[in-house]
């Protein structure tokens, strides 16, 4: 797939390709799950969606397993520096004043010119940020000293020094040109960058963790750092904008040695810390609605989703009858020919299902596809039901989980159709006049108005229309310079390039991408200098590469979702600008391509080696790794980061397509229904909810046969997804279902976005008639103008030549 219409970049070379296990050749396949494992076999996943995983997991994902030997190198650099000043005590035995003095000495060491000395000092600082682990006996102790050391480093001004050094490395043309010429890029090419990014990430990740036991001065430092990180204090731009610049430079091929995983992780955590997570988003939303005088939200969406349970919709009566008939036919055949039954017993009971499912997946006819999402849809011998204890019985909810919503437009459409039917004329957008309409229509309108929901976006669009209509009398717009606004202003000039770059990396990291189609090499910070020489080393590298790609997908999905949600709250046209460029860069088919895989295998993948994860690996004796221990992986039921990524990508897809009929048609054209239905096999309520939302918006376009064949899915949509009164989602009768004016819809939206950006941000191209003019004679004449010396010496000559000797027609001048 070509992201953003530009497939250029750096391919993975043959040497690197030989080092990477090839999934298509069957190398190192780890614990695959049968694609036929539907909702009945897999238990509910005990997954709680949050801004991030546990702190220890987020720390461990910063490092690739190939970087393991560098922990000891960091310790060595610190102790060499430390022992020159303190010879008889450990770091943990010093008092606060001594700690601060040594941190200041290290900070001064970052100013030296010699690169090697500077790198040693940076490694010593990194060891401090890693919690001086050699003096700790447990992971909890490491995390305690990490927090202490990071606040100390921040207090003495280390972060600003790191930003300056990072800028120097970004602009290091010698390193960039050397990396471009190299046939194979490895960890050694990005050593300086990795050390700096590691320290910065550990500082941001540690400080953003809110601990109630923090000292009062730490809380002040934390809030100050949050403000500084989101403002233009460092390098005259937010740190996030600088990191976006690194992403585009990497994707353009000018800096292939950039450690992209670390850049993306730092970018994600910087955005999360400065703008806030999902709890903060909910708080901002409630506050903004209060400010605008809007009624409170009908429910807290985070709590509702967390309280929902995954469900497999019940089979209909016709399905039960059909299943019984098939079973009877199978038993009849078995009596005729006993050999067939013996052969069946010897087979893998899922084998036939897998082959049939593959045929279904490749079938181009959408209406014929009924994937094996639910157990009663299978043509197989059903096992006897397993009796559940009473505590495990599913309690059906007494009501629907979401309060229904109605838009103003829905009420207008309902009134317009009612007036046309009963009176014969319409009154436009008048929603109050009900003269001449029957009593039941009055009741319907009353019910609709009771559930009317006015969004913040509608208010913002209305205000923007007023500004465009009355630019002079509308007054000056007051723009709150919050962190989101500062970030939008920073990325606005190059936002399309940033979106294309992120999607290019996402495409390269997707498990469905083959090595030959990777447009860019994202493995620069995971591949070692020496090729693996043993099977065990190759297996370890294979796990590392797969884990590396999963972490990149996790970071990009979180970045895109956070930006979309914050921009939507800050101003709807900021959100629409970003969303439109994501759509133009083929984000919708890219996400669908991502889900067009065995999604259960992806979510249950075990691409991790827990004994090599930080901080476990630095406080425990490492056991000897064997092929069997690598193959076994961990005992987790699912991979948190992969499930988190899938939910984020589904939420992004929902954001892009909501209320956009042209984009909904893209879902239909790319045959997303069978792909999304397969994702329903994951028994996690939040993921199922967003899949069902995406199926709901396109149901009216899929045809009667599809709806008839997928009644279980329709039932699940009714149970789980919010209802919009008068929304004819289940049928094709709605006016919106007629596929016309889609291009006009996108063009009109684009014109509105451009007007908004031009009015608010493009001051250089403002209409000169609307710019303020200083007409006061005193202020103009009172301005002091500094004239050059040569002009002052020859002033009389200039006066004679330019003023006295030139005729001036004062009449024409005054006219």
NORVENVEN-V508769 format. One line per field, one symbol per residue. ss: DSSP state (H for helix, E for strand, C for the rest). Layout:
ss->???
This chain:
ss->CCHHHCCCCCCCCHHHHHHCCCHHHCCCCCCCCCCCCCCCCCCCCCCCCCCCCCHHHHHHCCCCHHHCCHHHHHHHHHHHHHHCCCCCCCHHHCCHHHHHHHHHHHHHHCCCCCHHHHHHHHHHHHHHHCCCHHHCCCHHHHHHHHHHHHHHHHHCCHHHHHHHHHHHHHCCHHHHHHHHHCCCCCHHHHHHHHHHHHHHHHHHHHHHCCCCCCCHHHHHHHHHHHHHHHCCCCCCCCHHHHHHHHHHHHHCCCCCCCCHHHHHHHHHHHHHHHHCCHHHHHHHHHHHHHHCCCCCCCCCHHHHHHHCCCCCCCCCHHHHHHHHHHHHHHHHHHHHCHHHHHHHHHCCCCHHHHHHHHHHHHCCCHHHCCCCCCHHHCCCCCCCCCCCCHHHCCCCCCCCCCCCEECHHHHHHHHHHHHHHHCCCCCCCCCCCCCCCCHHHHHHHHHHHHCECCCHHHHHHHHHHHHHHCCCCCCCCCCCCCHHHHHHHHHHHHHHHHHHHHHHHHHHHCCCCCHHHCCCCCCCCCCCCCCCCCHHHHHHHHHHHHHHHHHHHHHHHHHHHHHHHHHHHHCHHHHHHHHHHHHHCCHHHHHHHHHCCCHHHHHCCCCCCHHHCCCHHHHCCCCCCCHHHHHHCCCCCCCHHHHHHHHHHHHHHHHHHCCCHHHHHHHHHCCHHHHHHHHCCCCCHHHHHHHHHHHHHHHHHCCHHHHHHCHHHHHHHHHHCCCECCCCCCCCCCHHHCCCCHHHHHHHHHHHHHHHHHHHHCHHHCCHHHCCCCCCHHHHHCCCCCCCHHHHHCHHHHHHHHHHCCCCCHHHHHC
